[in-house]
Amino acid sequence: MKCRLAFEDWQKNGESIYQTPLGIELSLGDLHSGTLFDAEIIIDLDIEREIMGAFAKYNAIPVFRILPNVMLSGIAKD
């Protein structure tokens, strides 16, 4: 499914750090509020239809997190 990723927030431990010194420093790069990226994700056709249907009927969109592979292996650092 082709889509656009819209940067929303910098978070740490599930909480926004966007207005902290670290969040401000990180936001000086390419990832700041309103940044858009063209992307393609691999999902089942049923899920794609669910997403498209929710948008068409309710103007609702799902929100996902990007989890670096290192987090999935249990090596995430604080």
Order of alpha helices (4+ residues) and beta strands (2+ residues): beta-beta-beta-alpha-beta-alpha-alpha
